[in-house]
Amino acid sequence: MRMEVILLVSKLGDFSLNKQKQQSKVKQGRAPTLNDKTPIDKNTKSYKLWSSLSKRAGNSILFDLPTSMGGKNQSYKDITMCKPWHTYRNFRVWFDKNFYQLGDEQMEIDKDILNPDNKCYSPQYCMFVPKYINGLFTSINGLNGLPPGVSIKDNKYRSRVNFKGKEIHLGTFSDIDSAFLAYKQKKEEIIKQVADEYIEKYGDAFPEKLYNAMYKYEVRNNNK
C-alpha cells in the first residue's frame, strides 16, 4: 500500500510539472503544433491572411459567375492551396516561422517569384516579400495577345517599362520580338537594381533567398 501511494504521488508530481511547462510555452507565445487545441484568434494577422488565401483558392465554380452574383476575381481562377494549409493551425505554424518585417514596408505573401509556373499556395514556393517588390512581378503581363511591355502604334511595336512612377520609352521596332527583348532586358535590370537597393538599405535582414530569386528571374512572353 505504501509503495502504491508513493507511485501515485510521483505521477501526480510529473503531471503537475508537465502542465506547468505547457502553460509556460503558451505564455511565451510558442507557435502552435498540429495538435494544438488552443482557441483560434480570428483577429491575428496570420488568420486574416489565411482566410484571404482560402477565398482566393476557393471553389472554381464561383469564378464563372459575374461579380454581382458572388463571382471571384478571374486572376485567381486557377489558384489552389495545398491540403495541409486547408487547416489554419498548419498554416500558422509556417507563418510564425517565416514572417518577417522590414522597416515600415507592407509585407505580402508571394507564391510565384521562386517558380513563375506555380499556382498553388504551399510552403514549397511561398515567401513573404515587401509589397513594392511584389508589384514588380505582378505587373509582368501582356495585353491583347502582345508580349508584356509591348504595344502597337502605326504598325510599329513600341517597348515601354514603368519604374518608380515613370514610364520609360525603350524604342520603336519593326518586329515584335525585338520590342519584347528590349522590355525583357530592361525589366530584369530593374529587378536586379531593386534587389541591390534593398540589400543596401536592410542588409542581412533582407532574405538571401529573395535576393537570389530576383537576380535569377527571367521575364517570359506568356502570350507567345
N, C-alpha and C positions, 0 to 999 in steps of 0.2 A: 504493500500500500504506500509506504513512504517513498519508494522508488518511482511509483506512478505519479505521485504528487510532484516530485522533483522534475520529472519529464514534462508534465503539464505546465508547470511554471516556466520551464525553459522555452517551450514552444510559444507560450504567451509573450515572453520577452522578445523572441525572434520576430513574432508578428508585429509587436509594437514598434520595434526598431525599423522593420521594413516599411511600415506605414509612415513613420517619420521621414524616412528617406524619400518616399514618393511625394509626400507633401512638400518637402524641401525642393524637389525638382520642379514641381508645379509653380512654386513661388519664384523660382529663378527663371521662369519663362521658357522652360525646355520645350523644344519642338515636339509636337505630338507624334506618337508612334502609330502603327497601323491598328493597334488595339486600344488606342486612347478613347476613353468614353466621356471625357470632359465635355461640358456644354459648348456648342458652337456659337461664337460671337459673330453675327452677321454684319457688324459694323467695322470689322477689320479690313485692312487693305487687301489681304490675301483672299478673304471670302468674296469681296466685291469683284476682284479680278477674276476669280474662279467662276463666279456667276456670269460675268460678261463673256468669258470664253465659252462657257457651256451654251449660251444663247447663240453665239456665232457658229458653233458646231452642232446646232440643233437639227431637228427634223428637216430633211431636204425637201419635203413636200411643201413646206412653208415658203421656199424660195421661188416657187412657181406661182405664187399668189401676189396680187398687187399690194402695195404697202397699206392701202386703205382697208384691206381685208386681213391684215396681220402678216403680210409677206415680209421677207427679210432682205437685207442688203445683198444684191447679186454678187458683190465682190467676195462674199463668204460662202458662196453656193457649194463649193467642193471641199470646204474645210471640215476636218474631223478632229476628234480628241481621243487620245489613247485611252484604252479601257481603265487602267488604274486611276486616271485622273477624273473618271466619272464620279469618284468618291472624293469629296472635298478634303477629308483628312489626309489622303495621299498627296494631293496637290499642295497642301500646306507644308508638309514635310519638305518638299522640293523648294517651295517658296522661301521658307525660313533659311534654307541652306544657301540659296542662290541670289536672293535680293540684295542689292547694294544701292547706295545713294551717292551721287556726285554733286557736291555743292547744292545749288537750288535747281538743278536740272529736273525736268519732269521725266520720270522713268517709265518705259513701256516694255511690254513683253514682245519679243520677235520670234518667229518660227522659221524664217527662210533666208536669213543672211548667210548662215552656215551652209544651207543647201537650198538654192533657189527653186528646186523642184518640190520641196517639201510642202505638204498641205495639211499636216497633222500636228496638233499641239501635243508635244511629248517632251520628256526630259532629254531625249537624244539631241534635238536641234534647238530647243527653246533657250533663250537667254534674255536678260534684261539689258536694254540699251537706252540712252538718252533719246527723247522724242525727236530732237533735231537730227540726230544720226539716222533714226528710223525713217524719217522723212526723205532722206537722200535715196533710199531704196524703194519706198512705196511709190515714188513718182516716176519710176522707170517702167513706163507703159506706153506702147504705141497706140495711136488713134486712127480710126478709119482705115485699118488694114496696113498702115505705114509703120516703119520701124520707130522706136522711141526717139524723140528729138528731131524728127524729120517732118516737114510739111511741103506742100506743093504750091507754087505761085508762078504763073506764066510758063507753065510746062517745065519748070526747073525745080529742083529739090533743094530746099533750104534746111540748113542744120543749125539748131539753136539749143542752148542749155541754160537753165536758171541756176543762179548761185547767189546766196545771201541777198535775196530780194531783187536781183538784177538779171535781166535777160542778156546773155552773151551770144552774139551772132557769129557763127563759126564758118560761114561761107555758103555760096550757092553752087550747086553741082548739076551736071548733066545726067548723072546716073544716081540711082537710089542707094547703091552700095557704098559709094564714096561719101555720100551725105551721112549715112549711118556710121561709117568708120570715123568720121570727124567727131561726131557726137560721142561715140563709144570711147575714143581716146581721151577726150576732154572730161567726160563724166568719171572715168576711172581715175584720172589725175586729181579731180576734185575730191573724190572719196579718200584717196591717199593723203591729200593735203589736210582734210578734216581730221583724219586719224592722227596725224602728226601734231595738229593743234591741240587735240585732247590730251595726248601724251605730255605735251609741254605744259599744259595747264594743270593736269591732275596727277601726273607722274604714275607711280605704281598703283594708284587707286583705280586707274583705267585698266580694265581687264585685258590681259595679253591675248586671250582667245578672240576677243572682239577686234583688237588692233590687227591681228594676223588675218582675220577674216576679211577686213576692209581692204587690206593690201592685196589679198588674193582674188578679190571679187572681180568677175568679168561680166560686163554688160552684154546681154544677148538680145538678138532680134527674135522675139517670140512670135512675130507675125510672118516670119519667113516660111 
